[in-house]
């Protein structure tokens, strides 16, 4: 790629859009990265529960399903094949309603309105152009069954104008399936839907009647996509005095209709995550544990490269390889690894990091050079600084002390018993980016395990990786040379106070007596100091000495002759 072409890629800013709602529908399938593994595909006509944290790709998953089924609707109608009508419902539209019964009725009305409005896609010339473009891309991007593939292949041979002419002709051909479908939708909207809206309380039977009137004549099916399930009132998910919650009642009613399938997006372990039985569908987990699962890390790396290439192609207008824009190779993937480590498997944050890395690289070279790992690390450090900048000076000071203690103990994870109220201030400022994250929730006597955000670790030089099969710090933070640190530091108020004492040095125990109570430590000043368990600070009294242990202490002299270690911390 020439410098001029590279500059155009920079200026197109391919990663500027991060929210799935902001993508035009005709671009969704081009940008969608399949998160599924194994036999379950993303576009199967089946019940599914899509789970993931904010930014993990739930909305993109549902919008891709909506686009896929909308694109194949007209070709299936023209071919007299069974159709699937996609209905996309954003439940946040009802977030200002607080009566559970009214929310239930509003959803029923919304389902019917969306079914009826499908025909409007078939009556707009501009919309038909978009549908033709989208349908033509399916074959090259996504595998489909053999019958559908043959239908779409016929479509690809038509130009957009020929396609629109064929559809328009079908509308005016008396007795054709397309004309019959549009006529039914139009008549139903003007009569039955208006009548239903005038009622105070529509019933689920209205959904059944709508499907029988509009879908049954064409052997049609219905796919309902519920997005932002957790945005509506909590009481909608609570059991009523007479039985199940309104939400579970609705899902059971839909589940029992043989021609209806649902896919819904929920936050895991939230009040809306109440459908636990397999009868409600397969669980599609969008969370990716890139820190502890090497298989998931490698899969996410493949998806990251694919995402980079698709986004650049869509904005730049031409196909290119990720290595054309990023300084990577098959043998050197450290740049991609840094992005994955920082994203923690979250797609939205990954796109954000790609954009910020490209922005920093452009400020350095003005589009004349590829993005380097140094650009990525600098953009991560800046993000870490911005995250810290949201706090007051006293909070920053506390963060600095925590970081200093973790750095001295060669880890980024820690516990701080009885201090959850203080630490949680740093875990809940944002729903996406926090300086500290909860790695493992505490229960009973088990303390909560916290961990610093990767970008903040870069900013504060907190270690995240050991060299493989050792306790040496891997400065490259690479999966090739290193492995994620699993060690958890045990913090206390006393340890934080000790971290501020001046004159302390580090060392390693070189000799212990048989009882492991006394011995010698070689300090970082190359001097040998006498060490005893009596000199260990209170919070470390229960920890036994071992040869090779790292310690931190105040060097002093006993009787002005013997070098000894005081205020000993076992690291």
C-alpha positions as CSV (number, residue, x, y, z in Angstrom):
1,X,0.0,0.0,0.0
2,X,1.4,3.4,-1.0
3,X,1.7,6.3,1.4
4,X,-1.1,8.1,-0.4
5,X,-3.4,5.1,-0.1
6,X,-2.5,4.7,3.5
7,X,-3.3,8.3,4.2
8,X,-6.7,7.8,2.7
9,X,-7.3,4.9,5.0
10,X,-6.4,7.1,8.0
11,X,-8.7,9.9,6.8
12,X,-11.6,7.5,6.3
13,X,-11.4,6.8,10.0
14,X,-12.8,3.3,9.8
15,X,-13.3,2.7,13.5
16,X,-15.0,5.9,14.5
17,X,-18.5,4.2,14.9
18,X,-18.7,2.0,18.0
19,X,-22.4,1.7,18.7
20,X,-24.4,-0.9,16.7
21,X,-27.4,1.4,16.6
22,X,-25.4,3.9,14.5
23,X,-24.7,1.5,11.6
24,X,-26.9,1.7,8.6
25,X,-28.8,-1.5,8.2
26,X,-27.3,-2.3,4.8
27,X,-23.8,-2.2,6.4
28,X,-24.6,-4.4,9.4
29,X,-23.9,-7.8,7.8
30,X,-20.7,-6.5,6.2
31,X,-19.4,-5.5,9.7
32,X,-20.9,-8.3,11.8
33,X,-18.3,-10.7,13.2
34,X,-19.8,-14.1,14.1
35,X,-19.3,-14.8,17.8
36,X,-20.6,-18.3,17.8
37,X,-18.6,-21.5,17.9
38,X,-19.4,-25.1,16.9
39,X,-22.7,-26.2,15.4
40,X,-24.8,-23.2,16.5
41,X,-24.8,-20.5,13.8
42,X,-25.8,-16.8,14.3
43,X,-28.8,-16.9,11.9
44,X,-30.5,-20.2,12.8
45,X,-34.3,-20.0,13.2
46,X,-34.2,-21.0,16.8
47,X,-34.8,-19.6,20.3
48,X,-31.7,-17.9,21.8
49,X,-30.8,-15.9,24.8
50,X,-27.8,-13.6,24.0
51,X,-25.8,-12.8,27.1
52,X,-23.0,-10.3,27.5
53,X,-21.8,-7.2,29.3
54,X,-22.4,-3.7,27.8
55,X,-20.4,-3.4,24.6
56,X,-20.1,-7.1,24.0
57,X,-22.1,-7.1,20.7
58,X,-25.6,-8.0,21.7
59,X,-27.3,-5.3,19.7
60,X,-25.1,-6.1,16.7
61,X,-26.0,-9.7,16.9
62,X,-29.8,-9.0,16.9
63,X,-29.5,-6.3,14.1
64,X,-27.5,-8.7,12.0
65,X,-30.3,-11.3,12.4
66,X,-32.9,-8.7,11.5
67,X,-30.9,-7.6,8.4
68,X,-30.3,-11.2,7.3
69,X,-34.0,-12.3,7.4
70,X,-35.2,-9.0,5.9
71,X,-32.8,-9.4,3.0
72,X,-34.0,-12.9,2.1
73,X,-37.7,-12.0,2.6
74,X,-38.4,-10.7,-0.9
75,X,-36.4,-13.4,-2.7
76,X,-38.3,-16.1,-0.8
77,X,-41.7,-14.4,-1.6
78,X,-40.8,-14.2,-5.3
79,X,-39.8,-17.9,-5.3
80,X,-42.9,-18.9,-3.4
81,X,-40.7,-20.3,-0.6
82,X,-41.6,-20.3,3.1
83,X,-40.8,-16.9,4.6
84,X,-39.6,-15.8,8.0
85,X,-40.7,-12.3,9.1
86,X,-38.1,-10.6,11.4
87,X,-39.5,-8.2,14.1
88,X,-36.9,-6.1,16.0
89,X,-38.2,-4.6,19.2
90,X,-36.1,-2.3,21.4
91,X,-37.6,-2.6,24.9
92,X,-35.9,0.6,26.0
93,X,-38.9,2.3,24.1
94,X,-40.9,1.3,27.2
95,X,-38.4,2.3,29.9
96,X,-40.6,5.2,31.1
97,X,-43.5,2.9,31.8
98,X,-43.7,1.5,35.4
99,X,-46.9,-0.5,35.4
100,X,-45.9,-4.1,34.4
101,X,-49.4,-4.9,32.9
102,X,-49.2,-1.8,30.7
103,X,-45.7,-2.8,29.5
104,X,-47.0,-6.2,28.6
105,X,-49.8,-4.7,26.6
106,X,-47.5,-2.2,24.9
107,X,-45.2,-5.0,23.8
108,X,-48.1,-7.0,22.3
109,X,-49.1,-3.9,20.3
110,X,-45.5,-3.3,19.2
111,X,-45.2,-6.9,17.9
112,X,-48.3,-6.6,15.8
113,X,-47.3,-3.1,14.4
114,X,-43.9,-4.4,13.4
115,X,-45.4,-7.5,11.6
116,X,-47.7,-5.3,9.6
117,X,-45.1,-2.7,8.8
118,X,-42.8,-5.3,7.1
119,X,-44.7,-4.7,3.8
120,X,-43.5,-1.1,3.8
121,X,-40.1,-2.4,3.0
122,X,-41.5,-3.9,-0.2
123,X,-43.2,-0.7,-1.4
124,X,-40.3,1.7,-1.3
125,X,-38.0,1.9,-4.3
126,X,-35.1,3.1,-2.1
127,X,-35.7,0.3,0.4
128,X,-35.8,-2.3,-2.4
129,X,-32.4,-1.0,-3.6
130,X,-31.0,-1.6,-0.1
131,X,-32.6,-5.0,0.2
132,X,-31.1,-6.1,-3.2
133,X,-27.6,-4.9,-2.2
134,X,-27.9,-6.7,1.2
135,X,-29.2,-9.9,-0.3
136,X,-26.4,-10.0,-2.8
137,X,-23.8,-9.9,-0.1
138,X,-25.1,-12.8,1.9
139,X,-23.7,-15.5,-0.3
140,X,-20.1,-14.2,-0.1
141,X,-20.2,-13.5,3.7
142,X,-22.5,-16.2,5.3
143,X,-23.2,-19.8,4.6
144,X,-26.9,-20.7,4.0
145,X,-28.8,-23.8,3.2
146,X,-28.7,-25.2,-0.3
147,X,-32.3,-24.2,-1.2
148,X,-31.8,-20.6,-0.1
149,X,-28.4,-20.4,-1.8
150,X,-30.0,-21.2,-5.1
151,X,-32.7,-18.5,-4.6
152,X,-30.0,-15.9,-3.8
153,X,-27.9,-17.0,-6.8
154,X,-30.8,-16.2,-9.1
155,X,-31.1,-12.8,-7.5
156,X,-27.4,-12.0,-7.9
157,X,-27.8,-12.3,-11.6
158,X,-30.2,-9.4,-11.7
159,X,-29.2,-5.8,-11.5
160,X,-30.8,-3.6,-8.9
161,X,-33.1,-2.1,-11.6
162,X,-34.1,-5.5,-12.9
163,X,-34.8,-6.7,-9.4
164,X,-37.0,-3.7,-8.6
165,X,-38.9,-4.2,-11.8
166,X,-39.5,-7.8,-11.0
167,X,-40.7,-7.0,-7.5
168,X,-43.0,-4.2,-8.8
169,X,-44.4,-6.5,-11.4
170,X,-45.1,-9.1,-8.8
171,X,-47.1,-6.5,-6.8
172,X,-49.4,-5.9,-9.7
173,X,-49.8,-9.5,-10.7
174,X,-53.1,-10.7,-9.3
175,X,-52.9,-13.8,-7.2
176,X,-49.1,-13.6,-6.7
177,X,-47.8,-14.3,-3.2
178,X,-46.1,-10.9,-3.0
179,X,-49.2,-9.0,-4.0
180,X,-51.4,-11.1,-1.6
181,X,-49.0,-10.5,1.3
182,X,-48.9,-6.7,0.8
183,X,-52.7,-6.5,0.3
184,X,-53.3,-8.5,3.5
185,X,-50.8,-6.3,5.5
186,X,-52.4,-3.1,4.2
187,X,-55.9,-4.1,4.9
188,X,-55.1,-5.5,8.3
189,X,-53.3,-2.3,9.4
190,X,-56.2,-0.1,8.3
191,X,-58.9,-2.1,10.1
192,X,-57.9,-4.7,12.7
193,X,-54.8,-2.9,14.1
194,X,-56.7,0.4,14.5
195,X,-59.5,-1.5,16.2
196,X,-57.1,-3.2,18.6
197,X,-55.5,0.1,19.6
198,X,-58.8,1.5,20.6
199,X,-59.2,-1.3,23.2
200,X,-57.9,-0.6,26.7
201,X,-56.4,-4.1,27.0
202,X,-55.2,-6.0,23.9
203,X,-54.6,-9.7,24.5
204,X,-52.0,-12.2,23.3
205,X,-54.7,-13.6,21.2
206,X,-54.3,-10.6,19.0
207,X,-50.7,-11.7,18.2
208,X,-52.0,-15.2,17.3
209,X,-54.8,-13.8,15.1
210,X,-52.3,-11.5,13.3
211,X,-49.9,-14.4,12.6
212,X,-52.8,-16.6,11.3
213,X,-54.1,-13.9,9.0
214,X,-50.8,-12.7,7.6
215,X,-48.4,-15.7,7.9
216,X,-50.4,-18.9,7.7
217,X,-51.4,-18.4,4.0
218,X,-47.7,-18.3,3.0
219,X,-46.4,-21.0,5.5
220,X,-44.7,-18.0,7.2
221,X,-42.9,-17.9,10.4
222,X,-42.0,-15.1,12.9
223,X,-38.7,-14.3,14.5
224,X,-39.0,-11.7,17.3
225,X,-35.7,-10.0,18.3
226,X,-35.9,-8.4,21.8
227,X,-33.1,-5.9,22.4
228,X,-32.2,-4.1,25.7
229,X,-34.4,-6.4,27.8
230,X,-32.9,-5.1,31.0
231,X,-33.9,-1.4,30.3
232,X,-37.5,-1.8,31.5
233,X,-38.9,-1.6,35.0
234,X,-37.7,-4.3,37.4
235,X,-41.2,-5.3,38.4
236,X,-41.8,-6.6,34.9
237,X,-39.5,-9.5,35.8
238,X,-40.9,-10.2,39.3
239,X,-43.4,-12.9,40.0
240,X,-47.0,-11.6,40.5
241,X,-49.4,-12.6,43.2
242,X,-51.0,-15.1,40.9
243,X,-47.9,-16.7,39.4
244,X,-45.1,-16.0,36.9
245,X,-43.8,-12.5,36.1
246,X,-45.3,-10.7,33.1
247,X,-42.0,-11.2,31.2
248,X,-42.0,-15.0,31.8
249,X,-45.7,-15.2,30.9
250,X,-45.0,-13.4,27.6
251,X,-42.0,-15.7,26.8
252,X,-44.1,-18.8,27.5
253,X,-46.9,-17.6,25.3
254,X,-44.5,-17.0,22.4
255,X,-42.6,-20.2,23.1
256,X,-45.7,-22.3,22.7
257,X,-46.5,-21.0,19.2
258,X,-44.9,-23.4,16.7
259,X,-44.2,-20.8,14.1
260,X,-42.6,-18.3,16.4
261,X,-39.0,-18.1,17.6
262,X,-37.4,-15.4,19.9
263,X,-33.9,-14.1,20.4
264,X,-33.4,-11.7,23.3
265,X,-30.4,-9.8,24.7
266,X,-29.8,-9.7,28.4
267,X,-27.1,-8.7,30.9
268,X,-25.9,-11.8,32.7
269,X,-26.6,-12.1,36.4
270,X,-29.0,-9.1,36.2
271,X,-32.7,-8.9,37.3
272,X,-33.7,-9.5,33.7
273,X,-31.7,-12.8,33.5
274,X,-34.4,-15.0,34.8
275,X,-34.9,-17.5,32.0
276,X,-32.8,-20.4,33.2
277,X,-34.5,-23.4,31.6
278,X,-33.4,-24.7,28.2
279,X,-36.9,-24.5,26.9
280,X,-36.4,-20.8,26.4
281,X,-33.5,-21.4,24.0
282,X,-29.8,-21.8,23.6
283,X,-27.5,-19.5,25.6
284,X,-25.2,-17.5,23.3
285,X,-22.4,-16.2,25.6
286,X,-20.7,-13.1,24.1
287,X,-18.2,-12.8,27.0
288,X,-14.7,-14.0,26.0
289,X,-12.2,-14.8,28.7
290,X,-9.1,-13.7,26.8
291,X,-7.0,-13.6,30.0
292,X,-7.4,-17.1,31.2
293,X,-8.5,-19.2,28.2
294,X,-5.9,-19.5,25.5
295,X,-8.4,-21.1,23.0
296,X,-10.8,-18.1,23.4
297,X,-7.8,-15.7,23.1
298,X,-6.7,-17.3,19.8
299,X,-10.3,-17.2,18.5
300,X,-10.7,-13.6,19.5
301,X,-7.4,-12.8,17.7
302,X,-8.8,-14.2,14.4
303,X,-12.0,-12.2,14.9
304,X,-10.0,-9.0,15.6
305,X,-8.1,-9.3,12.3
306,X,-11.3,-10.0,10.5
307,X,-13.0,-7.0,12.1
308,X,-10.0,-4.7,11.1
309,X,-10.2,-5.8,7.5
310,X,-14.0,-5.5,7.2
311,X,-14.2,-2.1,8.8
312,X,-11.4,-0.7,6.6
313,X,-12.9,-2.1,3.5
314,X,-16.3,-0.6,4.3
315,X,-14.8,2.9,4.9
316,X,-12.0,2.9,2.4
317,X,-13.9,1.1,-0.3
318,X,-11.3,-1.4,-1.2
319,X,-10.2,-4.7,0.2
320,X,-6.9,-4.7,2.1
321,X,-5.0,-6.8,4.7
322,X,-4.6,-5.8,8.3
323,X,-0.8,-5.8,7.9
324,X,-1.2,-3.1,5.2
325,X,-2.3,-0.6,8.0
326,X,-0.9,-2.2,11.2
327,X,2.8,-3.2,11.6
328,X,2.1,-6.9,12.2
329,X,3.0,-10.1,10.5
330,X,2.1,-13.8,10.9
331,X,5.1,-14.2,13.2
332,X,4.7,-10.9,15.1
333,X,1.2,-10.3,16.5
334,X,2.2,-8.4,19.6
335,X,0.3,-5.3,18.5
336,X,-2.9,-7.2,18.1
337,X,-2.3,-8.9,21.5
338,X,-2.0,-5.6,23.3
339,X,-5.4,-4.5,21.8
340,X,-7.0,-7.8,22.8
341,X,-5.5,-7.7,26.4
342,X,-6.9,-4.1,26.8
343,X,-10.3,-4.9,25.3
344,X,-10.7,-8.0,27.6
345,X,-12.8,-9.6,24.9
346,X,-15.3,-6.6,24.6
347,X,-16.0,-5.7,21.0
348,X,-17.0,-2.1,21.5
349,X,-13.9,-1.4,23.5
350,X,-11.8,-3.1,20.9
351,X,-13.2,-0.8,18.2
352,X,-12.6,2.2,20.5
353,X,-9.0,1.2,21.0
354,X,-8.4,0.7,17.3
355,X,-9.7,4.2,16.7
356,X,-7.6,5.8,19.4
357,X,-4.5,3.9,18.2
358,X,-5.1,5.1,14.7
359,X,-5.6,8.7,15.9
360,X,-2.4,8.7,17.9
361,X,-0.5,7.1,14.9
362,X,-1.8,9.8,12.6
363,X,-0.6,12.6,15.0
364,X,2.8,11.0,14.8
365,X,3.2,10.4,11.1
366,X,0.3,12.1,9.4
367,X,-0.7,9.0,7.6
368,X,2.7,8.1,6.1
369,X,3.5,5.1,8.3
370,X,1.6,2.0,9.6
371,X,0.3,1.8,13.1
372,X,3.0,0.4,15.5
373,X,2.9,-1.3,18.8
374,X,4.3,1.8,20.3
375,X,1.3,3.8,19.0
376,X,-1.0,1.3,20.7
377,X,0.8,1.4,24.0
378,X,0.8,5.1,24.0
379,X,-2.9,5.3,23.3
380,X,-3.5,2.8,26.1
381,X,-1.4,4.9,28.5
382,X,-3.4,8.0,27.6
383,X,-6.6,6.1,28.2
384,X,-5.3,5.0,31.6
385,X,-4.5,8.6,32.4
386,X,-8.0,9.8,31.3
387,X,-9.6,7.1,33.5
388,X,-7.6,8.3,36.5
389,X,-8.4,11.9,35.7
390,X,-12.0,11.4,36.5
391,X,-11.2,11.2,40.2
392,X,-10.4,13.8,42.9
393,X,-6.8,14.3,44.0
394,X,-7.3,12.3,47.2
395,X,-8.8,9.4,45.2
396,X,-5.8,9.5,42.8
397,X,-3.4,9.4,45.8
398,X,-5.2,6.2,47.1
399,X,-5.0,4.7,43.6
400,X,-1.4,5.5,43.4
401,X,-0.7,3.7,46.7
402,X,-2.6,0.6,45.6
403,X,-0.7,0.6,42.3
404,X,2.6,0.9,44.1
405,X,1.9,-2.0,46.4
406,X,0.7,-4.2,43.6
407,X,3.8,-3.3,41.5
408,X,6.1,-4.2,44.4
409,X,4.3,-7.6,44.6
410,X,4.5,-8.2,40.9
411,X,0.8,-8.5,40.2
412,X,-2.2,-6.4,39.1
413,X,-4.7,-8.4,41.2
414,X,-5.4,-7.9,44.9
415,X,-7.8,-8.4,47.8
416,X,-8.6,-5.8,50.4
417,X,-10.8,-7.3,53.1
418,X,-13.3,-5.0,54.8
419,X,-12.6,-2.2,52.3
420,X,-15.1,-3.0,49.6
421,X,-17.0,0.3,50.2
422,X,-13.8,2.3,49.4
423,X,-12.6,0.1,46.5
424,X,-16.0,-0.1,44.9
425,X,-15.7,3.6,44.2
426,X,-13.2,2.7,41.5
427,X,-15.2,-0.3,40.1
428,X,-18.6,1.4,39.5
429,X,-17.8,4.9,38.0
430,X,-18.7,3.6,34.5
431,X,-20.6,0.7,33.1
432,X,-17.8,0.1,30.6
433,X,-14.4,1.4,31.7
434,X,-13.2,1.4,35.3
435,X,-9.7,1.8,36.8
436,X,-10.4,-1.3,38.9
437,X,-12.6,-4.3,38.0
438,X,-14.0,-7.1,40.1
439,X,-12.3,-10.3,38.9
440,X,-14.0,-12.6,41.3
441,X,-16.9,-11.7,43.6
442,X,-16.4,-12.6,47.3
443,X,-18.7,-14.9,49.1
444,X,-18.7,-16.0,52.8
445,X,-15.1,-15.8,54.1
446,X,-13.7,-15.5,50.6
447,X,-12.6,-12.0,49.8
448,X,-13.4,-10.2,46.5
449,X,-10.6,-10.3,44.0
450,X,-9.9,-7.0,42.2
451,X,-7.8,-6.2,39.3
452,X,-6.5,-3.0,37.6
453,X,-7.7,-2.2,34.1
454,X,-5.1,-3.2,31.5
455,X,-4.8,0.4,30.1
456,X,-4.2,1.6,33.7
457,X,-1.5,-1.1,34.1
458,X,0.3,0.3,31.0
459,X,0.0,3.8,32.3
460,X,1.3,3.0,35.8
461,X,3.7,0.2,34.7
462,X,1.9,-2.4,36.8
463,X,3.0,-6.0,35.7
464,X,0.4,-8.2,34.1
465,X,2.5,-11.1,32.7
466,X,5.3,-13.4,33.9
467,X,7.8,-14.9,31.6
468,X,6.6,-18.4,31.0
469,X,7.5,-20.9,33.8
470,X,9.1,-18.2,35.9
471,X,8.3,-15.3,38.2
472,X,10.2,-12.8,36.1
473,X,8.2,-9.9,34.7
474,X,7.4,-10.1,31.0
475,X,7.8,-6.5,29.9
476,X,6.4,-7.4,26.4
477,X,3.1,-8.6,27.9
478,X,3.0,-11.2,25.2
479,X,1.3,-14.6,25.0
480,X,4.3,-15.9,23.1
481,X,6.9,-15.2,25.7
482,X,4.7,-14.8,28.8
483,X,1.5,-15.8,30.5
484,X,-1.0,-13.7,32.6
485,X,-0.1,-13.3,36.3
486,X,-2.5,-15.3,38.5
487,X,-1.0,-14.2,41.8
488,X,-3.3,-12.1,44.1
489,X,-1.8,-9.7,46.6
490,X,-3.3,-9.5,50.0
491,X,-3.6,-5.8,51.0
492,X,-4.4,-4.1,54.3
493,X,-4.2,-0.6,55.8
494,X,-0.9,-1.6,57.4
495,X,0.6,-2.5,54.1
496,X,-0.5,0.7,52.5
497,X,1.1,2.6,55.3
498,X,4.3,0.6,54.9
499,X,4.4,1.5,51.2
500,X,4.8,5.1,52.1
501,X,7.8,4.6,54.5
502,X,11.0,6.1,53.2
503,X,14.2,4.1,53.0
504,X,12.7,0.7,52.4
505,X,14.5,-1.6,50.0
506,X,13.7,-5.0,48.5
507,X,15.7,-8.2,48.8
508,X,15.5,-12.0,48.5
509,X,15.9,-14.6,51.4
510,X,19.1,-16.6,50.8
511,X,19.3,-18.7,54.0
512,X,17.0,-19.9,56.8
513,X,17.6,-22.0,59.9
514,X,15.8,-25.4,60.3
515,X,12.8,-23.8,62.0
516,X,12.5,-21.2,59.2
517,X,12.4,-18.5,61.9
518,X,15.7,-16.7,61.3
519,X,18.0,-16.3,58.3
520,X,19.6,-13.8,55.9
521,X,18.4,-11.7,53.0
522,X,20.4,-10.2,50.2
523,X,19.2,-6.7,49.7
524,X,19.0,-4.7,46.4
525,X,22.2,-2.9,47.7
526,X,24.1,-6.3,47.6
527,X,24.4,-6.3,51.4
528,X,23.4,-9.3,53.5
529,X,20.9,-8.6,56.3
530,X,19.8,-10.7,59.3
531,X,16.1,-11.4,59.2
532,X,13.7,-12.8,61.8
533,X,10.0,-13.5,61.9
534,X,9.8,-11.1,64.9
535,X,10.5,-8.3,62.4
536,X,7.6,-9.1,60.1
537,X,4.8,-6.5,60.1
538,X,1.5,-7.7,61.8
539,X,-0.4,-8.5,58.7
540,X,2.3,-10.9,57.6
541,X,2.8,-12.8,60.8
542,X,1.0,-15.9,59.6
543,X,3.1,-16.3,56.5
544,X,6.1,-18.6,56.7
545,X,9.6,-17.7,55.4
546,X,10.9,-19.7,52.4
547,X,14.3,-19.5,50.7
548,X,13.9,-17.3,47.6
549,X,11.0,-15.2,49.0
550,X,11.1,-11.6,48.0
551,X,10.8,-9.2,50.9
552,X,10.7,-5.4,51.5
553,X,12.3,-4.0,54.6
554,X,14.0,-1.1,56.4
555,X,17.8,-1.7,56.5
556,X,19.3,-1.0,59.9
557,X,22.2,-1.9,62.2
558,X,22.0,-3.9,65.5
559,X,24.4,-2.7,68.1
560,X,26.0,-0.6,65.3
561,X,27.6,-3.8,63.8
562,X,25.1,-6.4,62.5
563,X,23.0,-5.4,59.5
564,X,19.4,-6.3,60.1
565,X,16.0,-6.0,58.5
566,X,13.1,-4.2,60.2
567,X,9.4,-3.7,59.3
568,X,9.6,-6.7,56.9
569,X,6.9,-7.2,54.3
570,X,6.8,-10.6,52.5
571,X,6.2,-9.9,48.9
